[in-house]
Amino acid sequence: MPFSDIVAVSGLLLTLTTFMFNLAWPRLHEALELDEKQPGPLARKRSQGKVVSVLLGRAVPLTCAFMALFYVNLPAAVRIMRGSTLDLWDFDVDRTLYVMVVVALLVFALFNLGLTLKLIGKWRRLL
């Protein structure tokens, strides 16, 4: 498989997971904005259920997807960076784009990990 095809597939996977994140964002944001000082145990229990639902149904799967994609693509990106020299005028576009996609995967993985940890903290405060 030519390297340009690998770049295209990696970019497509990044696009699909980002699309999934955009679909999940309203529910993630809603769960993060829930009031922790709810009056009554039933309201707290309902909020707790919403947070757990969003955590297990949206945040954890997205975090796992971005981390898995990053992990799968990391060895090739490291090989590219190890074997490349910095040249501002004469560089390989395919390899540069591939490394940029891997960096984007890392950023999304870390962002989703942060959201997951915030949701876990929210859930613990609602206990």
LUMMIVEX-641693 format. One record per residue (C-alpha): residue number from 1; x, y, z; residue in three letters. Coordinates in nm, 4 decimals. Example, Ala and Ser with C-alpha at 12.3 -4.5 7.8 and 13.67 -1.06 7.14 Angstrom:
2
+-----+----------+----------+----------+-----+
:   i :        u :        v :        w :  aa :
+-----+----------+----------+----------+-----+
:   1 :   1.2300 :  -0.4500 :   0.7800 : Ala :
:   2 :   1.3670 :  -0.1060 :   0.7140 : Ser :
+-----+----------+----------+----------+-----+
//
This chain:
127
+-----+----------+----------+----------+-----+
:   i :        u :        v :        w :  aa :
+-----+----------+----------+----------+-----+
:   1 :   0.0000 :   0.0000 :   0.0000 : Met :
:   2 :   0.1558 :   0.3342 :  -0.0990 : Pro :
:   3 :   0.2292 :   0.5799 :   0.1775 : Phe :
:   4 :  -0.0190 :   0.8334 :   0.0375 : Ser :
:   5 :  -0.2956 :   0.5743 :   0.0871 : Asp :
:   6 :  -0.1913 :   0.5296 :   0.4495 : Ile :
:   7 :  -0.2078 :   0.9070 :   0.4987 : Val :
:   8 :  -0.5526 :   0.9131 :   0.3377 : Ala :
:   9 :  -0.6837 :   0.6305 :   0.5584 : Val :
:  10 :  -0.5419 :   0.7900 :   0.8738 : Ser :
:  11 :  -0.6952 :   1.1245 :   0.7802 : Gly :
:  12 :  -1.0302 :   0.9578 :   0.7141 : Leu :
:  13 :  -1.0238 :   0.7832 :   1.0520 : Leu :
:  14 :  -0.9377 :   1.1130 :   1.2211 : Leu :
:  15 :  -1.2282 :   1.2781 :   1.0392 : Thr :
:  16 :  -1.4736 :   1.0031 :   1.1398 : Leu :
:  17 :  -1.3743 :   1.0076 :   1.5063 : Thr :
:  18 :  -1.3904 :   1.3880 :   1.5095 : Thr :
:  19 :  -1.7393 :   1.3672 :   1.3575 : Phe :
:  20 :  -1.8376 :   1.1223 :   1.6334 : Met :
:  21 :  -1.7002 :   1.3670 :   1.8910 : Phe :
:  22 :  -1.9044 :   1.6520 :   1.7413 : Asn :
:  23 :  -2.2193 :   1.4399 :   1.7672 : Leu :
:  24 :  -2.1426 :   1.3563 :   2.1312 : Ala :
:  25 :  -2.0403 :   1.7086 :   2.2367 : Trp :
:  26 :  -2.3892 :   1.8393 :   2.3336 : Pro :
:  27 :  -2.4435 :   1.5477 :   2.5746 : Arg :
:  28 :  -2.0895 :   1.5782 :   2.7134 : Leu :
:  29 :  -2.1337 :   1.9510 :   2.7705 : His :
:  30 :  -2.4761 :   1.9006 :   2.9302 : Glu :
:  31 :  -2.3347 :   1.6431 :   3.1737 : Ala :
:  32 :  -2.0430 :   1.8672 :   3.2651 : Leu :
:  33 :  -2.2781 :   2.1600 :   3.3346 : Glu :
:  34 :  -2.5062 :   1.9708 :   3.5759 : Leu :
:  35 :  -2.5415 :   2.1392 :   3.9142 : Asp :
:  36 :  -2.3717 :   1.9402 :   4.1893 : Glu :
:  37 :  -2.5725 :   2.1020 :   4.4698 : Lys :
:  38 :  -2.9102 :   1.9565 :   4.3797 : Gln :
:  39 :  -3.1903 :   1.9609 :   4.6366 : Pro :
:  40 :  -3.3000 :   1.6153 :   4.7336 : Gly :
:  41 :  -3.1609 :   1.2682 :   4.6835 : Pro :
:  42 :  -3.3786 :   1.1871 :   4.3807 : Leu :
:  43 :  -3.2465 :   1.4822 :   4.1804 : Ala :
:  44 :  -2.8881 :   1.3901 :   4.2708 : Arg :
:  45 :  -2.9549 :   1.0273 :   4.1740 : Lys :
:  46 :  -3.0998 :   1.1372 :   3.8377 : Arg :
:  47 :  -2.7992 :   1.3616 :   3.7700 : Ser :
:  48 :  -2.5668 :   1.0826 :   3.8735 : Gln :
:  49 :  -2.7357 :   0.8513 :   3.6228 : Gly :
:  50 :  -2.6989 :   1.1091 :   3.3446 : Lys :
:  51 :  -2.3289 :   1.1575 :   3.4184 : Val :
:  52 :  -2.2602 :   0.7824 :   3.4284 : Val :
:  53 :  -2.4563 :   0.7326 :   3.1072 : Ser :
:  54 :  -2.2578 :   1.0015 :   2.9234 : Val :
:  55 :  -1.9315 :   0.8811 :   3.0761 : Leu :
:  56 :  -1.9737 :   0.5185 :   2.9704 : Leu :
:  57 :  -2.1680 :   0.5801 :   2.6505 : Gly :
:  58 :  -1.9765 :   0.8706 :   2.5026 : Arg :
:  59 :  -1.6612 :   0.9866 :   2.6838 : Ala :
:  60 :  -1.4875 :   0.6539 :   2.7459 : Val :
:  61 :  -1.5506 :   0.5118 :   2.3950 : Pro :
:  62 :  -1.4285 :   0.8325 :   2.2276 : Leu :
:  63 :  -1.1197 :   0.8447 :   2.4478 : Thr :
:  64 :  -1.0435 :   0.4808 :   2.3684 : Cys :
:  65 :  -1.0954 :   0.5382 :   1.9950 : Ala :
:  66 :  -0.8610 :   0.8383 :   1.9793 : Phe :
:  67 :  -0.5988 :   0.6674 :   2.1957 : Met :
:  68 :  -0.6120 :   0.3498 :   1.9875 : Ala :
:  69 :  -0.5747 :   0.5448 :   1.6624 : Leu :
:  70 :  -0.2844 :   0.7416 :   1.8095 : Phe :
:  71 :  -0.1138 :   0.4245 :   1.9353 : Tyr :
:  72 :  -0.1503 :   0.2448 :   1.6019 : Val :
:  73 :  -0.0076 :   0.5382 :   1.4046 : Asn :
:  74 :   0.2675 :   0.6393 :   1.6478 : Leu :
:  75 :   0.5421 :   0.3928 :   1.5395 : Pro :
:  76 :   0.5310 :   0.5056 :   1.1772 : Ala :
:  77 :   0.5350 :   0.8720 :   1.2817 : Ala :
:  78 :   0.8372 :   0.8125 :   1.5040 : Val :
:  79 :   1.0177 :   0.6351 :   1.2174 : Arg :
:  80 :   0.9411 :   0.9289 :   0.9880 : Ile :
:  81 :   1.0638 :   1.1865 :   1.2392 : Met :
:  82 :   1.3744 :   0.9839 :   1.3237 : Arg :
:  83 :   1.4742 :   0.9469 :   0.9587 : Gly :
:  84 :   1.3877 :   1.2991 :   0.8441 : Ser :
:  85 :   1.5772 :   1.6231 :   0.8375 : Thr :
:  86 :   1.4226 :   1.9650 :   0.8798 : Leu :
:  87 :   1.4067 :   2.1412 :   0.5450 : Asp :
:  88 :   1.1662 :   2.4294 :   0.4933 : Leu :
:  89 :   1.1735 :   2.4226 :   0.1120 : Trp :
:  90 :   1.2162 :   2.0599 :   0.0127 : Asp :
:  91 :   1.0011 :   1.8313 :   0.2263 : Phe :
:  92 :   0.7805 :   1.5299 :   0.1627 : Asp :
:  93 :   0.4177 :   1.6447 :   0.1896 : Val :
:  94 :   0.2756 :   1.2948 :   0.2523 : Asp :
:  95 :   0.5088 :   1.2257 :   0.5429 : Arg :
:  96 :   0.4561 :   1.5721 :   0.6887 : Thr :
:  97 :   0.0780 :   1.5359 :   0.6703 : Leu :
:  98 :   0.0984 :   1.1935 :   0.8315 : Tyr :
:  99 :   0.2936 :   1.3309 :   1.1273 : Val :
: 100 :   0.0455 :   1.6183 :   1.1581 : Met :
: 101 :  -0.2461 :   1.3717 :   1.1653 : Val :
: 102 :  -0.0733 :   1.1745 :   1.4423 : Val :
: 103 :  -0.0194 :   1.4937 :   1.6428 : Val :
: 104 :  -0.3883 :   1.5816 :   1.5946 : Ala :
: 105 :  -0.4820 :   1.2347 :   1.7220 : Leu :
: 106 :  -0.2689 :   1.2945 :   2.0308 : Leu :
: 107 :  -0.4379 :   1.6299 :   2.0962 : Val :
: 108 :  -0.7862 :   1.4794 :   2.0620 : Phe :
: 109 :  -0.6915 :   1.1815 :   2.2806 : Ala :
: 110 :  -0.5634 :   1.4107 :   2.5563 : Leu :
: 111 :  -0.8660 :   1.6412 :   2.5288 : Phe :
: 112 :  -1.1054 :   1.3463 :   2.5561 : Asn :
: 113 :  -0.9067 :   1.2036 :   2.8456 : Leu :
: 114 :  -0.9469 :   1.5386 :   3.0219 : Gly :
: 115 :  -1.3224 :   1.5333 :   2.9595 : Leu :
: 116 :  -1.3430 :   1.1778 :   3.0909 : Thr :
: 117 :  -1.1552 :   1.2722 :   3.4068 : Leu :
: 118 :  -1.3821 :   1.5765 :   3.4576 : Lys :
: 119 :  -1.6896 :   1.3540 :   3.4225 : Leu :
: 120 :  -1.5462 :   1.1081 :   3.6752 : Ile :
: 121 :  -1.4891 :   1.3974 :   3.9148 : Gly :
: 122 :  -1.8440 :   1.5231 :   3.8573 : Lys :
: 123 :  -1.9817 :   1.1733 :   3.9235 : Trp :
: 124 :  -1.7828 :   1.1425 :   4.2479 : Arg :
: 125 :  -1.9074 :   1.4812 :   4.3705 : Arg :
: 126 :  -2.2658 :   1.3722 :   4.3036 : Leu :
: 127 :  -2.2301 :   1.0613 :   4.5228 : Leu :
+-----+----------+----------+----------+-----+
//
